[in-house]
Amino acid sequence: MTDPILDPTRRAPAKARPSRILPPLVAVVILVAAACGPGAAIASPGGGSSAATSSSTGPTGTLTVGLSADAESMDPYRVYQNAGFSVMYAIFDTLVTIAPDGALGPGLADSWTSPDDRTLELKLHPGVTFQDGEPFDATAVRFSLYRVADIDPTTSKPYPVGDSRRLNSAFASNFGSLGSVEVVDPLTVKLHLNQPDSGLLGNLGTLQMVPPQYYAQVGDAGFALKPIGTGPFKFVEWVKDDHITLEANPDYWNSPRGKALVAKVIFRPIPDVATRISELATGGIQIMEDLPPDQAAQVKAAGDQAVYLSDAHSLAIWLTTDKGGNLAKNPGDQATAIAALANPAVRRALNMAIDRKTLVSTILDGYGEPMNSLWVSGDKGYDPSLPAIAFDPAGAKAILAQQGYPNGFSVNMDICTCDNSAIYEAVVAMLANVGVQVTLKPAELAQFNDAWGKGDTNPMRGARLGFPVDPNTELYLWVYSSGYLSRYKDAAVDALINQQAGLPTDNYGPARVAILRQIAIQAQQDPPAIFLVGDGSLYGTVGKGLSWQPNVQGYIPVVNVSYMP
């Protein structure tokens, strides 16, 4: 599913992981996108097609993917939703590989060791080059980490907030524990941490490596239009809102990910669902992103194949609970709503108004599960023994009356047009049954993200989190009191988040799981959101000639994918 969020954002100083707050970042992305202009072709810095494209022994054929939205940028550190991630994972590689089932394994790093809980040493794969011939080495790792984390390479200290050299990527806080990066030799790099970081390895599996020499030539704006990575496909052109074309990289290294099996991949942004389904049926695309559950039977009946990724992702309505911030921007009814949402009892009542089983059985056609707290099945903190949130509209109305809202209140809710609005419309009706009148405020993905990043939001915001490699992705984005998108404050929850995040690298043992489950219990009592459903990624694919499987992270893989029409 498309993720209408500034996907991961939490920042931290050395001692309290997420308090390095990011300033607004999406405005930069919008300017880059606008520079493309509708229909303006952006050509590859490497020129035309490779010899391997026409070789009878190399990759053959063209794979076309129908996306529900265009990529925001060609800079991997400024892409925040699955449509764009699908392109980025084709062009770039990561130090750690995340398998389709979520398992971590070698990538550009062949191996790693932790001599202590504040050091991670990685051994890099030899002989890898970027697609322009620039060598991939420890210097490139250092550059990539410092760039995403807004660390000054001359001092190994964070750039001050407001410094023009800051990239302000939403992924920066994934590396909030990073103190410095030591280049031991060309194929050995040491990460020195300010504190232990239980999520570091998983986050390294999502950070694409970028070339320092090429970047020095073209800068942020140039790189965001014409990217170069070490990945299995090379960038050819981007025609904004029409297509992104990639070609097989003839010099791709022997990656554990596999290799390019098709000569060309074309990503087509097709926001309209009916058009995507029609294109799938007529051969215009071979893979369709965001197949609505109620259309799966139609796709199957047409001879195509619906693919469902069973690992669920969370869909929730995130709430302004801290009484502050946008009161001045939302006077009148919205100020009343913000005051109401600051009350945990009111938030518990709103959760009681939602019939999650009906959402799953009707809107999702059975492709999903009720969401009872922060985690859904597949998440590290998921606890199947946690009691379900009762569906009790009468009880919800009684609580609202007790808290001073016998007639409910009116509130606006931001949603992304890239999402399935049917589920939000059903929720609006359920909340109306307890007296809460919700007005949906749909916006295109870029505007939705921009508003949230700047804090120019309504008191409710519907959003989906793609399957997180590590729970810290969600916690430091939406739950931690100084999280980039958080409007929730609970000192006890902050302490629990920091406690589990400070366990040793890659620790998913009983101690961490127990803390994550404590956080889930607390989130039921003092909800940061109206929890809705866990819904997996549903795709439409052609039934014949395509060898493909989805990835648990939600992006559409094109590596190791063959298509013979």
TORKOL-525566 format. One record per residue (C-alpha): x, y, z. Coordinates in Angstrom, 2 decimals, m for minus. Example, Ala and Ser with C-alpha at 12.3 -4.5 7.8 and 13.67 -1.06 7.14 Angstrom:
// residues 2
KOLGU       X       Y       Z
KOLGU   12.30   m4.50    7.80
KOLGU   13.67   m1.06    7.14
***
This chain:
// residues 565
KOLGU       X       Y       Z
KOLGU    0.00    0.00    0.00
KOLGU    1.12    3.53   m0.60
KOLGU    2.34    5.16    2.56
KOLGU    1.05    8.73    2.81
KOLGU    3.60    9.75    5.39
KOLGU    7.01   11.27    5.77
KOLGU    8.00    7.75    6.46
KOLGU   10.35    7.40    9.51
KOLGU   11.24   10.51   11.48
KOLGU   12.60   10.71   14.95
KOLGU   15.78   12.53   15.99
KOLGU   18.00   12.44   19.02
KOLGU   20.94   13.85   20.86
KOLGU   23.42   11.43   22.33
KOLGU   21.51   10.73   25.47
KOLGU   17.87   10.92   24.44
KOLGU   17.59    9.42   21.01
KOLGU   14.78   11.40   19.38
KOLGU   15.20   14.99   20.47
KOLGU   17.17   16.08   17.39
KOLGU   14.07   17.50   15.74
KOLGU   13.90   17.80   11.99
KOLGU   12.70   21.08   10.49
KOLGU   10.31   20.93    7.53
KOLGU   11.72   18.89    4.70
KOLGU    9.10   18.18    2.08
KOLGU    9.11   21.67    0.65
KOLGU   12.52   20.90   m0.81
KOLGU   11.17   17.76   m2.43
KOLGU    8.27   19.64   m3.94
KOLGU   10.62   22.20   m5.47
KOLGU   12.65   19.41   m7.02
KOLGU    9.55   17.76   m8.41
KOLGU    8.27   21.05   m9.77
KOLGU   11.53   21.58  m11.58
KOLGU   10.78   18.47  m13.63
KOLGU    7.50   19.84  m14.91
KOLGU    4.75   17.60  m16.26
KOLGU    6.00   15.77  m19.30
KOLGU    9.59   16.98  m19.05
KOLGU   12.01   14.12  m19.71
KOLGU   15.01   13.81  m17.41
KOLGU   17.79   11.81  m19.03
KOLGU   20.33    9.54  m17.44
KOLGU   23.78   11.01  m16.77
KOLGU   25.19    7.79  m18.19
KOLGU   23.63    8.19  m21.62
KOLGU   21.84    5.57  m23.70
KOLGU   21.21    1.86  m23.46
KOLGU   23.86   m0.59  m22.44
KOLGU   25.24   m3.31  m24.63
KOLGU   23.80   m5.92  m22.30
KOLGU   20.30   m4.75  m23.15
KOLGU   20.58   m6.12  m26.67
KOLGU   22.63   m9.18  m25.80
KOLGU   20.92  m12.52  m26.44
KOLGU   22.50  m13.91  m23.28
KOLGU   21.65  m10.98  m21.03
KOLGU   18.41   m9.64  m19.65
KOLGU   15.59   m9.46  m22.17
KOLGU   12.17   m7.94  m22.40
KOLGU   10.41   m5.07  m20.66
KOLGU    8.54   m5.15  m17.36
KOLGU    5.98   m2.39  m16.78
KOLGU    4.72   m1.62  m13.29
KOLGU    1.61    0.43  m12.56
KOLGU    2.13    2.58   m9.47
KOLGU   m0.55    4.41   m7.53
KOLGU    1.58    7.58   m7.34
KOLGU    4.71    9.06   m8.85
KOLGU    7.98    9.16   m6.95
KOLGU    8.55   12.42   m5.11
KOLGU   12.22   12.54   m6.10
KOLGU   15.03   10.42   m7.46
KOLGU   17.02   11.03   m4.27
KOLGU   16.49    7.95   m2.08
KOLGU   16.74   10.03    1.10
KOLGU   13.77   12.12   m0.01
KOLGU   11.38    9.36   m1.02
KOLGU    8.81    8.44    1.61
KOLGU    6.24    6.08    0.10
KOLGU    6.17    2.68   m1.56
KOLGU    5.76    3.84   m5.15
KOLGU    9.04    5.74   m4.90
KOLGU   10.73    3.02   m2.85
KOLGU   10.03    0.58   m5.71
KOLGU   12.19    2.73   m7.98
KOLGU   14.89    3.38   m5.38
KOLGU   15.46   m0.29   m4.55
KOLGU   16.03   m0.97   m8.24
KOLGU   18.68    1.75   m8.65
KOLGU   20.44    1.48   m5.28
KOLGU   21.79   m1.17   m2.91
KOLGU   21.97   m1.24    0.88
KOLGU   24.62   m2.50    3.29
KOLGU   22.23   m5.12    4.65
KOLGU   19.73   m7.00    2.49
KOLGU   16.15   m7.45    3.65
KOLGU   14.72  m10.62    2.14
KOLGU   11.12  m10.83    0.88
KOLGU   10.14  m12.36    4.23
KOLGU   11.93   m9.64    6.24
KOLGU   15.05  m11.63    7.20
KOLGU   18.30   m9.62    7.37
KOLGU   21.36  m10.81    5.46
KOLGU   24.52   m9.62    3.70
KOLGU   24.33   m6.85    1.13
KOLGU   27.07   m4.41    0.22
KOLGU   28.47   m5.50    3.58
KOLGU   29.53   m9.15    3.50
KOLGU   29.66   m9.38    7.29
KOLGU   29.58   m7.36   10.49
KOLGU   30.66   m7.69   14.09
KOLGU   29.97   m5.76   17.31
KOLGU   33.06   m5.74   19.53
KOLGU   30.94   m3.85   22.06
KOLGU   27.40   m2.46   22.20
KOLGU   28.48    0.94   20.83
KOLGU   30.52   m0.23   17.85
KOLGU   29.52   m1.93   14.63
KOLGU   32.26   m2.97   12.21
KOLGU   31.30   m3.87    8.64
KOLGU   33.35   m5.68    6.01
KOLGU   32.40   m4.50    2.53
KOLGU   32.11   m6.56   m0.63
KOLGU   35.17   m6.02   m2.85
KOLGU   35.08   m4.85   m6.45
KOLGU   31.71   m3.07   m6.37
KOLGU   31.38    0.11   m8.41
KOLGU   28.68    2.70   m8.83
KOLGU   27.01    2.78  m12.23
KOLGU   29.33    5.58  m13.44
KOLGU   32.46    3.58  m12.51
KOLGU   33.12    5.30   m9.18
KOLGU   34.30    2.72   m6.62
KOLGU   32.06    1.74   m3.74
KOLGU   34.13    1.68   m0.58
KOLGU   34.23    2.69    3.08
KOLGU   34.43    6.36    2.09
KOLGU   31.09    6.03    0.28
KOLGU   29.56    4.43    3.37
KOLGU   30.79    7.27    5.55
KOLGU   29.52    9.84    3.08
KOLGU   26.07    8.21    2.81
KOLGU   25.60    7.93    6.57
KOLGU   26.78   11.46    7.26
KOLGU   24.59   12.83    4.47
KOLGU   21.38   11.21    5.69
KOLGU   22.13   11.96    9.35
KOLGU   23.09   15.63    8.76
KOLGU   26.57   15.15   10.21
KOLGU   29.43   17.44    9.16
KOLGU   32.12   15.20    7.59
KOLGU   34.88   17.58    8.67
KOLGU   33.98   17.42   12.38
KOLGU   31.75   14.33   12.73
KOLGU   29.32   16.60   14.59
KOLGU   25.67   17.24   13.64
KOLGU   24.97   20.35   11.63
KOLGU   23.07   22.91   13.72
KOLGU   19.34   23.16   13.12
KOLGU   18.82   25.72   10.38
KOLGU   22.21   25.11    8.77
KOLGU   21.81   25.23    4.98
KOLGU   23.99   22.13    4.63
KOLGU   21.40   19.94    6.33
KOLGU   19.57   17.57    4.01
KOLGU   16.71   17.25    6.52
KOLGU   15.77   13.78    5.35
KOLGU   12.96   12.11    7.22
KOLGU   15.27    9.10    7.59
KOLGU   17.84   11.02    9.62
KOLGU   16.54    9.88   12.97
KOLGU   17.00    6.23   12.01
KOLGU   20.66    7.05   12.69
KOLGU   20.21    9.28   15.73
KOLGU   22.57    7.05   17.72
KOLGU   25.42    7.57   15.25
KOLGU   28.43    9.35   16.72
KOLGU   31.03    8.96   13.99
KOLGU   32.05    6.74   11.11
KOLGU   35.64    5.53   10.92
KOLGU   37.18    4.45    7.61
KOLGU   39.55    1.69    8.72
KOLGU   40.56    0.72    5.20
KOLGU   38.77    0.77    1.82
KOLGU   36.72   m2.33    2.70
KOLGU   36.31   m1.86    6.46
KOLGU   34.18    0.72    8.21
KOLGU   33.40    1.19   11.90
KOLGU   30.25    2.87   13.18
KOLGU   30.80    4.42   16.60
KOLGU   27.54    5.02   18.46
KOLGU   26.63    7.47   21.18
KOLGU   24.46    4.76   22.73
KOLGU   23.41    1.18   21.95
KOLGU   20.87    1.00   19.14
KOLGU   18.64   m2.06   18.86
KOLGU   17.33   m1.01   15.43
KOLGU   20.57   m0.10   13.69
KOLGU   21.03   m3.21   11.53
KOLGU   17.49   m3.10   10.25
KOLGU   17.86    0.58    9.40
KOLGU   21.05   m0.17    7.48
KOLGU   18.86   m2.47    5.39
KOLGU   16.85    0.54    4.24
KOLGU   19.64    3.07    3.63
KOLGU   20.73    3.19   m0.02
KOLGU   24.39    3.96   m0.66
KOLGU   25.14    7.01   m2.81
KOLGU   28.36    8.02   m4.66
KOLGU   30.30   10.90   m3.04
KOLGU   32.25   11.95   m6.14
KOLGU   29.22   12.15   m8.41
KOLGU   27.23   13.92   m5.72
KOLGU   30.00   16.51   m5.35
KOLGU   29.61   17.27   m9.07
KOLGU   25.82   17.61   m9.20
KOLGU   24.71   18.53   m5.66
KOLGU   21.37   17.82   m4.01
KOLGU   19.21   19.15   m6.83
KOLGU   21.12   17.36   m9.57
KOLGU   21.19   14.07   m7.73
KOLGU   17.44   14.28   m7.09
KOLGU   16.89   14.37  m10.86
KOLGU   19.59   12.02  m12.18
KOLGU   20.54    9.34   m9.63
KOLGU   23.44    6.89   m9.70
KOLGU   23.66    3.87   m7.43
KOLGU   25.26    0.43   m7.34
KOLGU   21.97   m1.35   m8.04
KOLGU   20.84   m3.82  m10.70
KOLGU   19.12   m1.14  m12.79
KOLGU   20.38    2.20  m14.12
KOLGU   18.32    5.34  m14.36
KOLGU   17.38    6.35  m17.94
KOLGU   14.74    9.06  m17.68
KOLGU   11.92   10.46  m15.58
KOLGU    8.93   12.10  m17.25
KOLGU    7.06   13.50  m14.29
KOLGU    3.59   11.97  m13.80
KOLGU    4.05    9.76  m16.86
KOLGU    6.88    7.24  m16.49
KOLGU   10.27    6.38  m15.01
KOLGU   12.49    4.20  m17.20
KOLGU   15.36    2.05  m15.95
KOLGU   17.66   m0.33  m17.81
KOLGU   19.63   m3.34  m16.64
KOLGU   23.07   m2.56  m15.22
KOLGU   25.51   m4.70  m17.24
KOLGU   28.23   m4.36  m14.59
KOLGU   26.13   m5.32  m11.59
KOLGU   28.04   m7.16   m8.89
KOLGU   27.23  m10.62   m7.56
KOLGU   24.68   m9.38   m5.05
KOLGU   22.73  m11.65   m2.69
KOLGU   19.65   m9.86   m4.01
KOLGU   20.02  m11.54   m7.40
KOLGU   20.22   m9.67  m10.70
KOLGU   18.26   m7.97  m13.41
KOLGU   16.42  m10.53  m15.55
KOLGU   14.63   m8.01  m17.77
KOLGU   16.39   m5.47  m19.96
KOLGU   14.11   m2.59  m19.07
KOLGU   11.70   m1.62  m16.33
KOLGU    9.11    1.11  m16.79
KOLGU    7.29    2.48  m13.75
KOLGU    4.04    4.23  m14.69
KOLGU    2.22    6.35  m12.10
KOLGU   m1.50    5.60  m12.62
KOLGU   m3.41    7.13   m9.69
KOLGU   m6.86    5.98  m10.86
KOLGU   m7.62    2.43   m9.69
KOLGU   m9.97    1.61  m12.56
KOLGU   m7.34    2.67  m15.07
KOLGU   m4.70    0.49  m13.38
KOLGU   m7.02   m2.51  m13.53
KOLGU   m7.79   m1.83  m17.19
KOLGU   m4.09   m1.52  m18.01
KOLGU   m3.44   m4.83  m16.27
KOLGU   m6.20   m6.55  m18.22
KOLGU   m5.03   m5.17  m21.58
KOLGU   m1.30   m5.79  m21.07
KOLGU   m0.25   m2.21  m20.48
KOLGU    1.26   m3.20  m17.14
KOLGU    2.29   m6.52  m15.62
KOLGU    2.17   m5.60  m11.92
KOLGU   m0.40   m3.32  m10.33
KOLGU    0.16   m1.58   m7.01
KOLGU   m2.69   m1.12   m4.52
KOLGU   m5.32   m3.49   m5.83
KOLGU   m8.51   m2.72   m3.85
KOLGU   m9.67   m5.81   m1.95
KOLGU  m13.14   m5.65   m3.47
KOLGU  m11.59   m5.82   m6.95
KOLGU   m9.43   m8.89   m6.31
KOLGU  m12.13  m11.30   m7.47
KOLGU  m12.55   m9.32  m10.70
KOLGU   m8.82   m9.50  m11.40
KOLGU   m8.74  m13.24  m10.74
KOLGU  m11.79  m13.82  m12.93
KOLGU  m10.09  m12.00  m15.79
KOLGU   m7.32  m14.58  m15.75
KOLGU   m4.86  m12.45  m13.85
KOLGU   m3.55  m13.17  m10.38
KOLGU   m4.13  m11.31   m7.14
KOLGU   m1.15  m11.44   m4.78
KOLGU   m1.65  m10.74   m1.09
KOLGU    1.20  m10.15    1.31
KOLGU   m0.02  m11.61    4.59
KOLGU    2.18   m9.46    6.83
KOLGU   m0.10   m6.58    7.75
KOLGU    0.65   m2.89    7.90
KOLGU   m1.03   m0.52   10.32
KOLGU   m3.72    1.95    9.32
KOLGU   m4.68    4.46   12.00
KOLGU   m5.96    7.99   12.53
KOLGU   m3.27    9.92   14.36
KOLGU   m4.48   12.54   16.78
KOLGU   m3.39   15.90   18.13
KOLGU   m3.32   15.14   21.84
KOLGU   m0.95   17.74   23.30
KOLGU   m3.20   20.84   23.42
KOLGU   m0.70   22.96   21.52
KOLGU    0.75   23.80   18.18
KOLGU   m1.94   24.37   15.63
KOLGU   m4.64   25.85   17.89
KOLGU   m4.04   29.26   16.32
KOLGU   m4.23   27.74   12.84
KOLGU   m7.45   25.88   13.66
KOLGU   m9.73   28.21   15.60
KOLGU  m13.36   27.62   16.54
KOLGU  m14.56   24.05   16.15
KOLGU  m11.05   22.75   15.59
KOLGU   m9.78   24.34   18.80
KOLGU  m12.65   22.60   20.60
KOLGU  m11.69   19.33   18.94
KOLGU   m8.03   19.68   19.94
KOLGU   m9.06   20.34   23.54
KOLGU  m11.25   17.22   23.46
KOLGU   m8.52   15.06   21.94
KOLGU   m6.11   16.07   24.69
KOLGU   m8.30   13.98   27.04
KOLGU   m7.27   10.27   27.10
KOLGU  m10.81    9.26   28.04
KOLGU  m12.15   10.93   24.89
KOLGU   m9.58    9.12   22.80
KOLGU  m10.53    5.79   24.39
KOLGU  m14.16    6.55   23.58
KOLGU  m13.34    7.23   19.92
KOLGU  m11.56    3.89   19.71
KOLGU  m14.66    2.20   21.19
KOLGU  m16.78    3.69   18.38
KOLGU  m14.95    1.72   15.66
KOLGU  m16.27   m1.63   14.44
KOLGU  m12.97   m3.06   13.22
KOLGU  m14.35   m6.48   12.35
KOLGU  m16.82   m4.87    9.95
KOLGU  m14.05   m2.80    8.37
KOLGU  m12.08   m5.97    7.71
KOLGU  m15.01   m8.05    6.45
KOLGU  m16.60   m5.39    4.24
KOLGU  m14.12   m2.70    3.16
KOLGU  m11.11   m5.03    3.11
KOLGU  m13.07   m8.08    1.94
KOLGU  m11.32  m10.15    4.60
KOLGU   m7.80   m9.04    3.64
KOLGU   m6.77   m7.70    7.03
KOLGU   m7.17   m7.84   10.79
KOLGU   m8.51   m5.59   13.56
KOLGU   m5.86   m3.32   15.04
KOLGU   m5.97   m3.28   18.85
KOLGU   m2.94   m1.11   19.62
KOLGU    0.27    0.06   17.97
KOLGU    1.29   m3.33   16.60
KOLGU   m0.25   m5.77   14.16
KOLGU    0.77   m9.34   13.33
KOLGU    4.32   m9.52   12.05
KOLGU    5.49   m6.54   14.12
KOLGU    8.12   m7.29   16.75
KOLGU    5.92   m5.95   19.55
KOLGU    2.72   m7.72   18.52
KOLGU    1.03   m9.51   21.41
KOLGU   m1.81  m11.83   20.34
KOLGU   m2.98  m12.07   23.96
KOLGU   m3.67   m8.33   24.21
KOLGU   m7.45   m7.88   24.64
KOLGU   m9.29   m6.42   21.69
KOLGU  m10.67   m2.90   21.96
KOLGU  m14.38   m3.31   22.63
KOLGU  m16.80   m2.06   19.98
KOLGU  m19.24   m0.24   22.23
KOLGU  m20.81    2.91   20.71
KOLGU  m23.24    3.30   23.61
KOLGU  m20.37    3.19   26.07
KOLGU  m18.42    5.65   23.92
KOLGU  m21.33    8.14   23.96
KOLGU  m21.59    7.81   27.72
KOLGU  m17.89    8.55   28.19
KOLGU  m18.08   11.58   25.88
KOLGU  m21.01   12.91   27.90
KOLGU  m19.14   12.35   31.17
KOLGU  m16.17   14.28   29.79
KOLGU  m18.31   17.27   28.83
KOLGU  m19.21   16.41   25.23
KOLGU  m22.81   15.13   25.38
KOLGU  m23.37   16.32   21.80
KOLGU  m19.95   15.27   20.58
KOLGU  m17.82   17.74   18.61
KOLGU  m16.79   18.56   15.05
KOLGU  m13.32   17.84   13.71
KOLGU  m11.44   17.86   10.40
KOLGU   m9.34   14.90    9.25
KOLGU   m6.55   14.99    6.66
KOLGU   m6.33   12.02    4.32
KOLGU   m4.28   11.26    1.22
KOLGU   m6.00   10.83   m2.14
KOLGU   m3.62    7.93   m2.76
KOLGU   m5.44    5.89   m0.09
KOLGU   m8.66    3.93   m0.32
KOLGU  m11.17    6.51    0.90
KOLGU  m13.85    3.90    1.55
KOLGU  m12.36    2.90    4.86
KOLGU  m12.20    6.52    6.05
KOLGU  m15.78    7.13    4.93
KOLGU  m16.90    4.11    6.96
KOLGU  m15.01    5.43   10.00
KOLGU  m16.66    8.84    9.58
KOLGU  m20.07    7.14    9.77
KOLGU  m19.07    5.18   12.88
KOLGU  m17.84    8.30   14.66
KOLGU  m21.02   10.16   13.69
KOLGU  m22.97    7.47   15.55
KOLGU  m21.39    8.71   18.80
KOLGU  m21.84   12.40   17.95
KOLGU  m18.40   13.18   16.53
KOLGU  m18.79   14.87   13.14
KOLGU  m15.71   14.37   10.98
KOLGU  m15.05   16.27    7.77
KOLGU  m12.54   14.62    5.46
KOLGU   m9.90   16.88    3.93
KOLGU   m8.28   14.95    1.06
KOLGU   m4.98   16.11   m0.42
KOLGU   m2.50   14.82   m2.95
KOLGU    0.44   12.95   m1.46
KOLGU    2.93   15.82   m1.74
KOLGU    0.57   18.28   m0.06
KOLGU   m0.42   15.77    2.60
KOLGU    3.21   15.14    3.51
KOLGU    4.13   18.80    3.30
KOLGU    1.37   19.86    5.67
KOLGU    2.22   17.20    8.21
KOLGU    5.90   17.98    8.04
KOLGU    5.23   21.67    8.67
KOLGU    2.62   21.06   11.36
KOLGU   m0.12   22.66    9.23
KOLGU   m2.50   19.79    9.85
KOLGU   m5.99   19.21   11.08
KOLGU   m6.48   17.49   14.47
KOLGU   m6.93   14.05   12.85
KOLGU   m4.68   12.52   10.19
KOLGU   m5.29    9.16    8.54
KOLGU   m2.08    7.38    7.59
KOLGU   m0.60    3.96    6.97
KOLGU    2.79    2.71    8.05
KOLGU    4.41    0.19    5.71
KOLGU    5.84   m2.87    7.41
KOLGU    8.60   m1.49    9.66
KOLGU   11.90   m3.33    9.64
KOLGU   12.25   m2.20   13.24
KOLGU    9.59   m0.95   15.71
KOLGU   11.57    2.23   16.32
KOLGU   10.45    3.43   12.90
KOLGU    6.91    3.86   14.17
KOLGU    7.73    4.78   17.75
KOLGU   10.07    7.65   16.95
KOLGU    7.87    8.89   14.13
KOLGU    4.42    9.08   15.70
KOLGU    4.62    8.21   19.40
KOLGU    7.71    9.74   20.99
KOLGU    6.91   13.18   22.36
KOLGU    9.47   14.95   20.16
KOLGU    8.93   12.69   17.16
KOLGU    8.78   14.53   13.86
KOLGU    5.11   13.71   13.22
KOLGU    4.10   13.13   16.82
KOLGU    1.47   15.21   18.61
KOLGU    1.46   12.90   21.64
KOLGU    3.22   13.32   24.97
KOLGU    3.61   10.63   27.62
KOLGU    6.78   10.67   29.72
KOLGU    6.34    7.02   30.74
KOLGU    6.03    5.94   27.11
KOLGU    9.07    8.05   26.17
KOLGU   11.09    6.26   28.85
KOLGU    9.99    2.84   27.61
KOLGU   10.81    3.74   24.01
KOLGU   14.31    4.89   24.93
KOLGU   14.84    1.83   27.11
KOLGU   14.10   m0.69   24.34
KOLGU   15.93    1.37   21.70
KOLGU   19.07    1.37   23.87
KOLGU   19.39   m2.41   23.95
KOLGU   22.29   m3.87   21.95
KOLGU   22.24   m3.84   18.17
KOLGU   19.82   m6.31   16.53
KOLGU   18.37   m7.39   19.86
KOLGU   14.91   m8.91   19.50
KOLGU   15.17  m11.00   22.61
KOLGU   12.61  m11.36   25.42
KOLGU   13.68   m8.15   27.19
KOLGU   12.96   m5.92   24.21
KOLGU    9.76   m7.70   23.24
KOLGU    8.48   m7.33   26.80
KOLGU    9.06   m3.56   26.70
KOLGU    7.36   m3.25   23.32
KOLGU    4.35   m5.06   24.72
KOLGU    4.29   m2.69   27.68
KOLGU    4.17    0.19   25.23
KOLGU    1.23   m1.46   23.46
KOLGU   m0.70   m1.78   26.73
KOLGU   m0.04    1.87   27.56
KOLGU   m1.17    2.88   24.06
KOLGU   m4.56    1.28   24.68
KOLGU   m5.00    3.26   27.90
KOLGU   m3.66    6.55   26.53
KOLGU   m4.14    6.22   22.76
KOLGU   m2.08    8.36   20.39
KOLGU   m4.43    7.34   17.58
KOLGU   m7.73    5.78   16.63
KOLGU   m6.50    2.30   15.77
KOLGU   m8.23    0.87   12.70
KOLGU   m6.91   m2.20   10.90
KOLGU   m3.85   m4.08    9.83
KOLGU   m4.08   m4.44    6.07
KOLGU   m1.52   m6.13    3.87
KOLGU   m0.29   m5.20    0.43
KOLGU   m2.55   m6.42   m2.36
KOLGU   m1.34   m6.45   m5.94
KOLGU   m2.69   m7.42   m9.32
KOLGU   m0.31   m9.30  m11.58
KOLGU   m0.52  m10.96  m14.97
KOLGU   m1.18  m14.64  m14.59
KOLGU    1.30  m15.93  m17.16
KOLGU    4.94  m15.32  m17.96
KOLGU    5.74  m13.40  m14.78
KOLGU    8.03  m14.73  m12.04
KOLGU    7.58  m12.39   m9.09
KOLGU    7.00  m12.27   m5.36
KOLGU    6.26   m9.27   m3.12
KOLGU    8.52   m7.95   m0.38
KOLGU    7.41   m7.59    3.22
KOLGU    8.46   m3.92    3.19
KOLGU    5.70   m3.08    0.72
KOLGU    7.70   m1.81   m2.26
KOLGU    7.48   m3.66   m5.59
KOLGU   10.67   m5.65   m6.27
KOLGU   11.94   m5.82   m9.85
KOLGU   15.24   m7.59   m9.11
KOLGU   15.28  m11.31   m9.93
KOLGU   11.98  m10.81  m11.72
KOLGU   11.44  m12.23  m15.19
KOLGU    8.65  m11.62  m17.66
KOLGU    8.14  m13.52  m20.88
KOLGU    4.83  m12.52  m22.53
***
